[in-house]
Amino acid sequence: MDEASRARIRIFLNDPAARGQPAVPSQPPLDTERHPWGFRVEGERPEPRPYDPDTPEFLYWQIASALARGRALWTRFLPEAGTWIVGPVLPSIPVEGEGLNAYYDRKALHFFRGEDTTTGAVVHSGDSPDIVVHEQGHAVLDAIRPDFWDAPHFEVAAFHEAFGDFSSILAALAEPDLARAALEETKGALDHSNLVSRLAEELAAAIVSRYGPEAALPDSLRDAVNPFRYRAPRSLPDEAPADALSRAPHSFCRVLTGACWDALVRLYSTNPAARSDETESRAAALREAADVLAGAIAGASEEAASVAGFFRRFAAALVREAGGEENAAAFTEALESRGLATAGGPTDLRAALEPEALATRTLDAIRERLGMSLEDEILVRPARNGSLAGRRARDLFLSGSEYGPADGAAVEISDSFSIAVAESGFVTASRVERAGTDDEEDAREFVRTLARRGRIAGDDAPSVDAPVLYREGKSHFVARERDGVRRVRRSWISGGER
Ligand SMILES: [Zn+2]
């Protein structure tokens, strides 16, 4: 071994099973615990070497390098954030146990080891950058929008998945080799499925081997190139085969992931360099389009209020965050073709869904508008450009045996507000939105769906530790909180649960 290769590691840039993508040499990531988005892979750090796949040393560096790429992505596009819910450093556990999955629980990322029963191959979920960056994406989104975690809405839960998938896609497109490979595979027609749009190929194959052909797509767990149009999630079944849409977060998220991919294709094709004879210029144009999309996703994620109709709120925010008329037009076209404009309303997303203006400038006015007493807590989150956004969490009590262990418990729904403050210190705009009957009905149906699927641990559960609840398939639990109210809370969020 020569000096140059000794200090290098070997990694999968894309999924281990993505076509034509062998493990490649790379530099080991440095200073991974430093702010922003610091991370640590649990276990002893092996000397940097080009290890063979399916060794613990390879897995260590594989997870570390994928996390470093996700960290680089979100350091660029969320520069003011960078601290996790758990603190400055997010731990990752390379092998939590046996299984075909991965999850995030506000304390760490957990990966698993399984087997493809058809091929006999070992499948580490941590070997796939698609999965690792997706899980890290859950943690990033949780850091900037902790209010999404317990939100009892189908579209907010699905958004968590879409954000994870787009984290993986954007981190992949930041790699010149992968941007080029996507263009080569599709011969420039990026509206065709390709190694970047397809996610978690190896895990999907193992899931199909174990659970049958309906459990995943034939070539991936999810594909951002897909035909799914928006439909109200409550009109969809609890579960469906992988090629059909259901209200389950990992299924429904594909509407938004697909719309964002469509926007990427349109942003790319408006760049004259997309028609260049030079492969390098086309790949650079694709990376530029990915940057525009990443900026818009970051901005819209910070902005959009947690409500039942979240996808359209997010869609409107994407257009506002697009940066320029031409980009905004590309987003609008892509979102409208997925049915993500306001149904029956104005077609201009920027004009639609603008909450009502509020004339006064103070939090007192917000309290008054939301019907809050002075004891009610206002939860504020940092927003862009010195503005302020937040919510008042309101208990919605659930009653009936159809709520399972959540019968008699409450979920929190949110009344939202935002205030824009100019550099001079004057308030330039403010808006208030009270959760309505649609939000309440969405929340009730969300919990009924969890109950039907046996996802809620009761407050008699012996442990509410996430790893315990994960093994039992309980993503939510009921807890009696300090104020005496029993509330439904989320415990963990997974990568590829069936
Ligand atoms: Zn996930």
Boltz pocket constraint, residues with backbone or C-beta under 6 A from the ligand:
constraints:
  - pocket:
      binder: B
      contacts: [[A, 134], [A, 135], [A, 138], [A, 160], [A, 161], [A, 164], [A, 493], [A, 494], [A, 495], [A, 496]]
      max_distance: 6.0
